[in-house]
Amino acid sequence: MPHALLCLTLAFTPFFAPAAVFIYPFIAQVVDMINEVYGEKRTHISILIAFATQVLFVLFIGMVAGLTPAPFFELEDAWKSLFGLSIRITIASWVSFLICSNLDAWIFASLKKTFFTKGGELQARYPDKPLHLAALRSKRHC
């Protein structure tokens, strides 16, 4: 079965990575935006909803793969090589998604709590104050 691997040259050394590594920064950004607007609890709920949709997607692909193809469909082998998922890779992907997304949500919420003042404004967002002074000021007012 073909794998979607990319070859990147880093410091004159080839580096192979799955194509999905380019998707993760976007997922992390969405998780952080949900955390910023709705809070940590709803972020974890949205991560579980996203996980449930991944599971349903794989179940639907499995159901379709079990159907008998139409007699005129000539690309059955190509379809199965594209959508025939290895269960180990799928489970590893799910575990890494759950761990990384929940860890990202927890870290973002912790940083948000650390840098907020009693006034509710995130001190690190002020361009006229250095970040380390904003952190000290936030700790002093908590």
C-alpha positions as CSV (number, residue, x, y, z in Angstrom):
1,M,0.0,0.0,0.0
2,P,1.5,3.4,-0.9
3,H,2.1,5.9,1.9
4,A,1.9,9.6,1.7
5,L,5.4,10.5,2.7
6,L,7.2,13.6,1.9
7,C,11.0,14.0,1.6
8,L,12.3,17.2,3.0
9,T,15.9,18.3,2.9
10,L,17.0,19.7,6.3
11,A,20.6,20.7,6.6
12,F,21.6,18.6,3.6
13,T,20.0,15.5,5.2
14,P,16.8,14.0,3.8
15,F,14.0,13.9,6.3
16,F,10.9,11.7,5.6
17,A,7.6,12.7,7.2
18,P,4.0,11.8,6.6
19,A,2.0,14.4,4.6
20,A,-0.3,14.9,7.6
21,V,2.4,16.8,9.5
22,F,1.4,19.9,7.5
23,I,-2.2,19.6,8.8
24,Y,-1.3,19.6,12.6
25,P,-0.4,23.3,12.8
26,F,-3.9,24.2,11.5
27,I,-5.5,21.8,14.0
28,A,-3.5,23.2,16.9
29,Q,-4.5,26.8,15.9
30,V,-8.2,25.9,15.8
31,V,-7.9,24.2,19.2
32,D,-6.2,27.4,20.6
33,M,-8.9,29.6,19.1
34,I,-11.7,27.5,20.6
35,N,-9.8,27.6,24.0
36,E,-9.4,31.4,23.7
37,V,-13.1,32.0,23.0
38,Y,-15.0,29.3,24.8
39,G,-12.6,28.0,27.5
40,E,-10.8,24.8,28.4
41,K,-13.9,22.7,29.1
42,R,-15.5,23.3,25.8
43,T,-12.2,22.8,24.0
44,H,-11.9,19.3,25.4
45,I,-15.5,18.6,24.4
46,S,-14.8,19.8,20.9
47,I,-11.7,17.6,20.8
48,L,-13.9,14.6,21.7
49,I,-16.4,15.5,19.0
50,A,-13.6,15.7,16.5
51,F,-12.4,12.3,17.6
52,A,-15.9,10.8,17.3
53,T,-16.2,12.1,13.8
54,Q,-12.8,10.5,12.9
55,V,-14.1,7.2,14.3
56,L,-17.4,7.5,12.4
57,F,-15.5,8.3,9.2
58,V,-13.3,5.2,9.5
59,L,-16.4,3.1,10.3
60,F,-18.2,4.4,7.2
61,I,-15.2,3.7,5.0
62,G,-15.1,0.2,6.5
63,M,-18.8,-0.4,5.7
64,V,-18.3,0.8,2.1
65,A,-15.2,-1.3,1.7
66,G,-17.2,-4.3,2.7
67,L,-19.8,-3.8,-0.1
68,T,-19.6,-5.6,-3.4
69,P,-18.4,-3.2,-6.1
70,A,-20.3,-2.6,-9.3
71,P,-19.3,-5.0,-12.1
72,F,-18.2,-2.1,-14.3
73,F,-16.0,-0.4,-11.7
74,E,-12.5,-1.0,-12.8
75,L,-10.6,0.8,-10.1
76,E,-11.4,-1.4,-7.1
77,D,-7.8,-2.2,-6.4
78,A,-6.9,1.5,-6.5
79,W,-9.8,2.3,-4.2
80,K,-8.8,-0.3,-1.7
81,S,-5.2,0.7,-1.7
82,L,-6.2,4.3,-1.1
83,F,-8.9,3.7,1.6
84,G,-7.7,0.4,3.0
85,L,-6.6,1.5,6.4
86,S,-4.2,-0.3,8.6
87,I,-5.8,-0.6,12.0
88,R,-2.5,-0.1,13.8
89,I,-1.8,3.2,12.0
90,T,-5.3,4.4,12.5
91,I,-5.3,3.6,16.3
92,A,-1.8,5.3,16.6
93,S,-3.2,8.3,14.8
94,W,-6.2,8.5,17.1
95,V,-4.1,8.2,20.2
96,S,-1.6,10.8,19.1
97,F,-4.5,13.2,18.2
98,L,-6.1,12.8,21.6
99,I,-2.9,13.2,23.5
100,C,-1.6,16.2,21.5
101,S,-4.8,18.1,21.2
102,N,-5.7,17.7,24.9
103,L,-2.2,18.5,26.0
104,D,-2.3,21.6,23.7
105,A,-5.6,22.7,25.2
106,W,-4.3,22.2,28.8
107,I,-1.1,24.1,28.1
108,F,-2.9,26.9,26.4
109,A,-5.4,27.2,29.3
110,S,-2.5,27.2,31.8
111,L,-0.7,29.9,30.0
112,K,-3.8,31.9,29.7
113,K,-4.4,31.6,33.5
114,T,-0.8,32.6,34.2
115,F,-0.8,35.7,32.0
116,F,-4.3,37.1,32.9
117,T,-4.6,39.9,35.4
118,K,-7.6,40.6,37.6
119,G,-8.8,43.1,35.0
120,G,-9.1,40.3,32.5
121,E,-6.7,41.6,29.9
122,L,-3.9,39.4,28.7
123,Q,-0.7,41.3,29.5
124,A,1.4,39.6,26.9
125,R,-0.7,41.2,24.2
126,Y,0.4,44.7,24.9
127,P,3.2,45.6,22.4
128,D,4.6,48.3,24.7
129,K,5.5,45.9,27.5
130,P,8.2,43.1,27.3
131,L,6.8,39.7,27.7
132,H,8.8,38.9,30.9
133,L,7.6,42.1,32.6
134,A,4.0,41.2,31.6
135,A,4.4,37.8,33.2
136,L,5.8,39.3,36.4
137,R,3.0,41.9,36.5
138,S,0.4,39.2,36.0
139,K,1.8,37.1,38.8
140,R,1.9,40.0,41.2
141,H,-1.8,40.9,40.6
142,C,-3.2,37.4,40.9
